[in-house]
Amino acid sequence: MSYLEEFMQQWKMYLKQHLSHFGLSYVETDSGDDLDVKVNSLAYFRALRETSTTLNSLDDSRDDLAWTMLEKQLSALARKAEVGTSNLAAKLHIDTTQIQISLNFSYDNEQHIVYVS
């Protein structure tokens, strides 16, 4: 599994945990995991936006932007992980499968985006 796929799976687990706070559940379809993650992410962002007292002037285009920003962050981190784990494995003389990367997601309710670290 590529790092991008792994990171998307971590985001998927985050979504499954946090959608329930809004009375929503993670919906899986036959369309594939990539589309399911995007659709559920947009539902999550919409719920965050609609329950915010400061974001009520934003429309659903901001949800698309939040998804795009998250996707770009995960892609950039995946590229860094590919290079970094190879270098680290070579220096420590270990297999890359022994290296685990766990992401933290934090929502910025003023900007309506998710930061990944």
C-alpha positions as CSV (number, residue, x, y, z in Angstrom):
1,M,0.0,0.0,0.0
2,S,1.4,3.4,-0.9
3,Y,1.7,6.1,1.7
4,L,-1.0,8.1,0.1
5,E,-3.4,5.1,0.4
6,E,-2.3,4.6,4.0
7,F,-2.9,8.3,4.8
8,M,-6.3,8.2,3.2
9,Q,-7.2,5.2,5.3
10,Q,-6.1,7.2,8.4
11,W,-8.4,10.0,7.3
12,K,-11.2,7.5,6.6
13,M,-10.9,6.3,10.2
14,Y,-10.9,9.9,11.5
15,L,-14.1,10.5,9.5
16,K,-15.8,7.4,10.8
17,Q,-15.1,8.6,14.4
18,H,-16.1,12.2,13.9
19,L,-19.2,11.9,11.6
20,S,-21.1,10.4,14.5
21,H,-20.8,13.7,16.4
22,F,-23.2,15.1,13.8
23,G,-25.6,12.1,13.7
24,L,-24.0,10.9,10.5
25,S,-22.5,7.6,9.6
26,Y,-19.8,6.8,7.0
27,V,-21.5,5.7,3.8
28,E,-19.8,3.1,1.7
29,T,-20.9,2.5,-1.9
30,D,-19.8,0.3,-4.8
31,S,-18.0,3.3,-6.4
32,G,-14.8,2.6,-4.6
33,D,-13.0,3.8,-1.6
34,D,-11.5,7.0,-3.2
35,L,-15.0,8.3,-4.1
36,D,-16.4,7.2,-0.8
37,V,-13.7,9.1,1.2
38,K,-14.3,12.2,-0.8
39,V,-18.1,12.1,-0.5
40,N,-18.0,11.4,3.2
41,S,-15.4,14.2,3.6
42,L,-17.7,16.7,1.9
43,A,-20.5,15.6,4.1
44,Y,-18.3,16.1,7.2
45,F,-17.2,19.5,6.0
46,R,-20.8,20.5,5.3
47,A,-21.8,19.5,8.8
48,L,-18.9,21.4,10.3
49,R,-19.8,24.5,8.3
50,E,-23.5,24.3,9.0
51,T,-23.1,23.9,12.8
52,S,-20.6,26.8,13.0
53,T,-21.8,30.2,14.1
54,T,-19.0,31.9,12.3
55,L,-19.1,30.1,9.0
56,N,-22.8,30.4,8.1
57,S,-22.0,32.9,5.3
58,L,-19.9,30.3,3.4
59,D,-21.4,28.1,0.8
60,D,-20.6,24.5,-0.2
61,S,-17.8,25.6,-2.5
62,R,-15.8,26.1,0.6
63,D,-16.3,22.5,1.4
64,D,-14.8,21.6,-1.9
65,L,-11.8,23.8,-1.1
66,A,-11.4,22.1,2.3
67,W,-11.3,18.7,0.5
68,T,-8.8,19.9,-2.1
69,M,-6.5,21.4,0.6
70,L,-6.7,18.1,2.6
71,E,-6.0,16.0,-0.5
72,K,-3.0,18.2,-1.4
73,Q,-1.6,18.0,2.2
74,L,-1.9,14.2,2.2
75,S,-0.2,13.9,-1.2
76,A,2.7,16.1,-0.2
77,L,3.1,14.2,3.1
78,A,3.0,10.9,1.2
79,R,5.8,12.1,-1.2
80,K,7.9,13.2,1.8
81,A,7.2,9.8,3.5
82,E,8.4,7.9,0.5
83,V,11.7,9.6,0.5
84,G,12.1,9.9,4.2
85,T,11.4,6.3,5.1
86,S,13.8,5.1,2.4
87,N,16.6,7.3,3.8
88,L,15.8,6.4,7.4
89,A,15.6,2.7,6.6
90,A,19.0,2.9,4.9
91,K,20.6,4.7,7.8
92,L,19.2,2.4,10.4
93,H,19.5,-0.7,8.4
94,I,15.9,-1.7,8.8
95,D,13.1,-2.5,6.5
96,T,10.7,0.3,5.5
97,T,7.8,-1.8,6.6
98,Q,9.0,-1.4,10.2
99,I,8.4,2.4,10.0
100,Q,4.9,3.6,10.9
101,I,3.6,7.1,10.3
102,S,0.6,8.3,12.2
103,L,-1.1,11.5,11.2
104,N,-2.9,14.0,13.4
105,F,-5.8,15.9,11.9
106,S,-6.9,19.2,13.4
107,Y,-9.8,21.3,12.1
108,D,-9.4,25.1,11.9
109,N,-13.0,26.4,12.4
110,E,-12.0,30.0,11.3
111,Q,-10.5,28.9,8.0
112,H,-12.7,25.8,7.5
113,I,-9.8,23.5,6.6
114,V,-8.1,20.5,8.2
115,Y,-4.5,20.6,9.0
116,V,-2.4,17.4,8.9
117,S,0.7,16.8,10.9
